Amino acid sequence: MEFHSAITTQRDLDRIIGEISEGLGSERPDFATIFVSPHHEDQYDALLEKVLDTVRPRNLIGCTGESIIGPNHEIENSPAIAVWTAKFDGVQVFPFLVDLDDVNQFDTADQWRDRIGIEEDAAADFIILPEPFSFGPALEHSLGVLDQLYPGSKVVGGLASGGTQPGQNRIFMNDQVLRQGMVGVSLVGPVQLDTVVSQGCRPIGEPFVVTKAESNVIQELRGMPAMHVLKAVFESADADDKKLIQQGRLHIGSVVDETKGDFGPGDFLIRNLMGVVEETSIAVAALIRPGQTIQFHLRDAASADADMCNLMEKRMEKLPTQPKGALLFSCNGRGQNFFPGPHHDISVVNDFTKDCAVAGFFAMGEIGPVGNKTFIHGFTSSVVLFREPEEG
């Protein structure tokens, strides 16, 4: 396998292609991604045509991004284009496009399989790039379908960004420039994908079992009113954590796999704490059921840095072979507005993955697994690592 990544801040089309080409290999890639800032809106079609003619990828997907990530840099809110290429040995790459009408009309699993191009018994992994305004209502359902049809698959990606209203974002598939839907590729064959989903939080207090809940409202924890429990967590916190709670940095983490005995980083799905309901209950931006284990979490720059470094370190320690390529989907709420300096997420990935070609963008939502399910995240860095599968 061979991976390359290149980024440019040029505006002139010929100079863009020149800089991109210098950073990529000479071999024709099997798969390429392109991430483009909205500053290039007037030349999306011409840019895509040039990349296809020059880089000559057999399959290409991409999208617009508010900020663009290249091999070593995060170019925030400025003109930038990143191209990432992969050459595989024996891996089948199938690009696909799904829109909201398709999802509403698909009645059977076979219709999904036909559109995605993967047979029922195939072991496939997926990179997906949805357009949020047009496909957002169908995304959670679609992720559930992929998990159900292809158990054990990895589904990773990010929602196109840079646009503030419908019709402004773009998604790309081969020579098509589209305003709506979801583009993606499936990968079938001898390539191993590993994921790191850093939700940027640390736990506070202790885990609690939900004993009474309705829809997204937690009424009781361990038989006590939820607000009483939350107040006790606040009172036991130190001064810095109390300040974070008062700043609205408190979130709810719900355990995804209750069969695990001890819960730690990576076991919780983090969701926003929305507010107080009828003085004693709390509302969460997720459906909650009695019997679930939850824990309050705090988000700040130091916690997000520690969480990402910890998860990357643990992941790399377990890998028998080193990744050669990576795609990075970071929340557009991260970057310099959140961390004290620039290039945070790409620097962490590079620190733990030597000689690994990386590209990505700041997304309007990040996609990746927690436990054995795929979710849409916020304030998250979702990384997918590509490596040679271990022999045997």
N, C-alpha and C positions, 0 to 999 in steps of 0.2 A: 504494500500500500504506500501511496505517496500523497502528501497533503501540502498545500501552499496557501498563503494568505497575503493579501496586499491591501493597502489603504492609500487614498490620495485626498488632498484638499484642493486640488486644481479645479478650475471652472471650465477651461477650454477643453472641448471634447477630445481633440487629438492628444493633448498633454495628459488628460485623464487616462486614456488608453495606454499611452506610453509608460506612465508610472505604474499602472496596474500590471501591465505585461512584464515589466522588469521584476516584479515580485513573485511571479508565478512560474511554474515549471514549463518546459517545452513540450512535455507529453500531453496528448489530448486527454482531458479529464473525463471520468464517467459521470461526475456530478459536480455542480457548482452552485454556490449561493451568491446573491448580490444584495447588498443593503445600501440604500441611497437616502440621503437627507432630502427634505422637501425643497431645499434651495435649487434643486435640479429639475423642478417640475416641468419646465419648458422643453426638456430634452430626454424624458424618460424613454420614449420610443427609439430615438437615435442612439442613446446610450446602450440600450439593450441590444440593438442591432450590431453595434460596434463590438460589444463584448462577445456576442455569439460568433461573429466573424473572426475575431482575433484569438480569443481563448478556446473557442470551438468545443465547449462542453457538450456531451451527449444528452445531458439533462440539466435543467436549470430551474431553480425557484428563487424568489426573493421578495423584498417588500421595502416600503419606505420606513425610515426610522427617525425619530426626533433627534437622536444622537447616534453616532456610528462608532463601532468598536473594530480596531484593526489589530495587527500582530502585537503591538506594545502600547497602543494609545486608545483613549476614549475621547473622540472629538465631539464635544458637547455644543449643541445649538449653533453649529457652524457648518458650512458646506463640506461634505465628505462622502466618499463612496468606498465601500469595502467589498472585495471579491475573494471568495474562499473556494478552493478546488480540492477534489478528492479523486484519486485514481485507485480503483480497487482491482483485485484479482479474483474473478469468479463471483462477484457480488452483482445481483440484479437490482437495478434501480428503476422504480416505476413512479413517474410523476402523476399527480391526480389533482382535480379541481372539483370542489363540492360547493354548492350555494344553498341559500336558505330554502328555495323552492325544492331542491333535491331532498333535503332533510324532511320537509313536510310531506313529500310524496313517497318516500321510501317506506314500504310496508314490510319488507322481508330482509333477512340478513343477506340473502343472495344479491339483492340490489346494491347493498353497500359493498359487497365483495366485488361485484362486477365493476363498480365505479373506481374502487381502489386498485383493482387488478391483481388481488392476492387471493389464492385459494384458501380454503378453510383450514387445512392442516399445515400451512406454511408458517415458518417461524420468521416473523417480520418485525422490524422496528421502523419508527416513523418520525420524520421531522415535519412539523406543520406550521404554517404562517397564516392565521386567520385575519381578516379585516374586521375590526371590532364593531363598527356601526352596523354593518350589514349582516354579519354572521354571529355576533355576540349572543343573540337569543338562542341560537342552536348549538353553541359551542359545548356547553356542559353535557348536553345529551349526546353529542357526537363523540366526546371523549369516553363517555360510558359505553357507547357502541363499540369503539375500538378496543377498549379493555375487555369487553365481553367476547367479541369475535376472535381476538388474538391474545388470549391469556398469556401472560409472561412477557409481552412485548414492551418495549420502551417507547413512549410517546413524549416528545420534547419539542418546544418551540416558543414562539412569542407572537403577540398580537401587533400588527402593523401600527405605527405611530407617526406623529408629526402633524396629522390633521386634527382640526378641532371640531369638524362637523362632517356629516355623511358626504361622500364623494371626493374628499380631499386626500385620503390615503390611497396608496396603490399596492397591489400585490402582483407578482410576476411569475409566469410559468412559461419556460422556453421563450417564444417570441411574442407572447401575449402580455399586454399591460392592462390590468383589470382594476375596477373600482370596488368590487364586492366579491364575497365568497371566502373560501379557504383553499389555499394551495398547499401541496405537501408532496413528499416522496416517501415511498416505502423502500426499505433495504432488506434484501433477502440473500443470505449466503454467508461466507466466511469473513465477517467483520463483527467485532464485539463492541457494543455501545454500553457505556457506564454513565450514570447520572449523579450529579450533585445538585440538590435543591436547597439553597440556603435562604431561609425565610427571615433571617436577620433579627431573631428575638432570643431572649434568654428567659427561663422560667423564674417566677417569683412565688414565694409561698410553697405550698405542697399540692399534690393532685387531689381532686375531689370527684366523687361520683355524683352525677346528676340524679336526684331522686324524684324530681317533679319538673316537667317541662312541657311546653306546648308550642309547636311550630318552631320559631326562632327565639323563644323567650324561655330563659332558665328561671324557674320559680324557686326551686329548693336545691341545695347542695348538702349532702349528708343529713337530710331531714331538716335543715335550717334554712331560713329565708336567704336567698342568694345575696341580697344586698348586705345582710348582716355579716356574711362570710367575707364579702369584698371589703367591707369596712375593717374587719379584723386583719385582713391581709395588708391594707393600707397602714393601719396603726403599727403593725410589726415591721414595716419597711424602714430602711434608713432614710436619712434626709434627702440624699440624691434620688433615690427611687421614688420617694413621695413627690418630689418635684416633677419627675417624668410622668407619674400618674396624673398629676394636676395639669400637665401639658397635653394630655390626651394620648399618651404613648402606651396605654395599656391595651392588651389584646387578649383574646381567648384562644388557647390551644386545645383542640380535641384529639384524643388518641385515635389513630386510624386502625391499628391492630390491637384489639383488647386482649388477645391471647398471649401477648408478651408480658412477662412478669414485671420487669423494671422498665420504666419509660425514661428516655433521654432525648438528646437532640436528634431530629429526624423522625421522631415517632409522632409528633403533634402536627396537625393541620392548623395553621394560624389564621384566625379570622378577626375582623374588626369588632370591637365592643361598641355597640351603637348607642346605648344609653339606659336610663332607668325606666322601668315600667311599673306604674302603680306603687311606687315607693319601695317595694320589697323585691322586685324581680329585675332582671337585666336582659336586654335584647342583644343578640349576636347576629352578625351577618352570615348566618348559616343555619340550616335546620339542625335542631338538637333533640335528642331522644333520651328518655330516662334510661339509666344504666350506663351511659357514656361516661368516660373519665375525661375530665377537663383540668387544665391548670392555667392560671393567669400568667401572661408573658409581657415583658417590656421590650420596647424597640428603641435603640439609640445607635449612634455610629459605632461606639466601642463594642456594643453587643453584636452588631451586624458584622463587624470585622472579625471578632473572635469566633462567631458562628461559622462564617465562611471558611476561615483558616482551619478550624477544627474539623469540619466536614471534609474539606479537601485533603487534609492530612490523613484522616481515617480511610478515605477512599483509596488514596494512593498506596497506603500500606497494604491494602488487600489485593492490589492488582498484580498478577503474575507477569504481565507484560506491560510496557510503558505505552501510554497513548501517543499517537503521532499527529492527531488533529483534534480540534475541539471547536464547538460552537457555543457562544455565550449570549444568553438572553437576560439582560438586566432591566430592572424596573426603571422607568423614567423619573421615579421619585428618589433614586439613588444618586450616584455621581457627586459632583462638587456641592450640590445643594444639601447633601446629607453628610458626606464624609469631609474631613478637614482638608483634604488635598485631592488632586486630579488622579485619574487612571486607577482607581482603587480595585475594582473587580478584575480587570484584565491583569493587573499586577499580581493579585493573589493567584489567579490561574497560572500565570507564567512562573511564579515562585515554586509551584508544586509540580509543574509539568515542563520539564526541560526539553528544548528542541521540539516543541509542539506548535503547529500552525493553528492560530486562533483568530476568529472573527465573530462579529455579532452586532447587536444594536440594542438601544434602550427601547423597551417595549411598553405597550399600554396594558399589559398583563402577561405574565410568564406562565408557561405550561411545563409541567414535570410531575413525576410520581412522588407520592409520599406513601410509604408502605407499598402495597400492591395495587394502588389505584392512581389514576392520573387526575390532576386538579389544575384549575386556573388559580394563579397566585397574584399577590400584589406586594410591592416593596421587596421583591425576591430576586435572587440571582440564580438562574437555572442553567446548568452547564451540562453538555453532553460530550463525552470523551470517546474518541474512536481509536481502537487498537486492534492489533492482530489477535485472533482467538488463540487460546492456549491449545497446544497439541493434545490430541486424545480426547 
